[in-house]
Amino acid sequence: MAHPIIKALRHHKTAVVLITLEIALTLAIIANALLIIGSHVSLMQVPTGLPDNELVWMKTTGIDEQMPAAERASRSAAVLAALRTQPGVRGAAMVNGLPLSKIGSWTMCLFRQPEKKNEVCQVNMYAGTPGYLDVLGVRIAKGRPFTADDVTDYDFGGHNQGNPPPVIVSRSLADQMWPEEDPLGKPVYLDVEGLHVSHVIGVTEHLANASLQTGVPNDLNILVPARALPVGSFVVRTAPGAANKVASALPTVLAKVDSNRVVSGVGTLKDSVHEYFRDDRALVWLLVAVISSLLLLTGLGVFGLTGFWVQERVRYIGIRRALGATEADIRHYFQLENLAIVSFGVALGAVTAVCLNFWLLVRYELPRLPLLPLLGGALLLFAIGQLAVLQPARRACRVPPVAATRAA
């Protein structure tokens, strides 16, 4: 059976080459598209580590950043006291940012020793007023949470000299800074000169960063207490199911307590996380549309080519039928012919896919192409090819031997 197939393919070189190239290009694009889809879907599955459904944030403006820390703390405390009295509110605090949210974030470099280049950068800092760990629902895996004695007036904007308060670090940060060591009690320098030194008192379980970056662990962060924040958002912990109702009431509460503040945004953490991944979802759906279109075009190409070949080889089909070939024999012939063409295309496409992935890896830091997307794309093409050839092959099976012979 192999010899007639090869002979037929050589007789239609141009069509075979075009279909083979189309399949190769389709596989190269599909394999890398599946890789990108997989990486973004995996990214969207990153948990915050907090009870997203119970947290509501409110971002405000109208406070002078140069305001004395005592006055700023007093005004924020009044707002927090009012928020805690609202129905459905279990706690309130002020924070500089939240996981997987675009409401604000601070990043910095930390040093194990001063005057040495042993820093860990792109570290996300979470700062909050007293009690914010309980409000957020941060889980401590080792060590202890903050106490009232840990809170200082240290200015995280860098204007106040002195030692910062003790800190809590994520497990990922602890593993990077002190691999295979106990991080509790370790000194942490916030500057290369060693003027701002703190100590680790706890390690958190998973807590996602405010933003995700390529090549950086998604939970590389440090937590610090603050008496007041120059900028930040109010966040409240609500009873289950009360988040939306509480969110709608927050601006009214703020207006009654501090009319100088202006609400610039309010929402639930769940909605913020959903919004954070909006571009990722759009990219995934775009790539799904591209893959679907390529598979459809490839299927139509195979369908049209096979239909043309069936029409062109009516005499050959009729002779084989007259010599005793069954309908299954005719169908299997065209399916094997299609399998040979797709195999050539897949082999060429695999090489093209690896080359394309290498270019994407160098240009856009995309991960290396694993075997699974390549196999997935190849299986899709084999399946599409067999489905596309099925109807023309069945039509060939229905050609009467006498009619086919006369068609010559």
Secondary structure as UniProt FT lines:
FT   HELIX           2..11
FT   HELIX           13..44
FT   HELIX           52..54
FT   STRAND          55..61
FT   TURN            65..66
FT   HELIX           69..84
FT   TURN            87..88
FT   STRAND          89..95
FT   TURN            99..100
FT   STRAND          106..111
FT   TURN            114..115
FT   STRAND          119..128
FT   TURN            130..131
FT   HELIX           132..136
FT   STRAND          140..143
FT   HELIX           148..150
FT   TURN            156..157
FT   STRAND          167..170
FT   HELIX           171..177
FT   TURN            179..180
FT   TURN            184..185
FT   STRAND          187..189
FT   TURN            192..193
FT   STRAND          197..204
FT   TURN            214..215
FT   TURN            218..219
FT   STRAND          221..225
FT   STRAND          233..238
FT   TURN            240..241
FT   HELIX           243..257
FT   TURN            259..260
FT   STRAND          262..268
FT   HELIX           269..276
FT   HELIX           278..312
FT   HELIX           314..322
FT   TURN            323..324
FT   HELIX           327..364
FT   HELIX           371..397
FT   HELIX           401..406
//
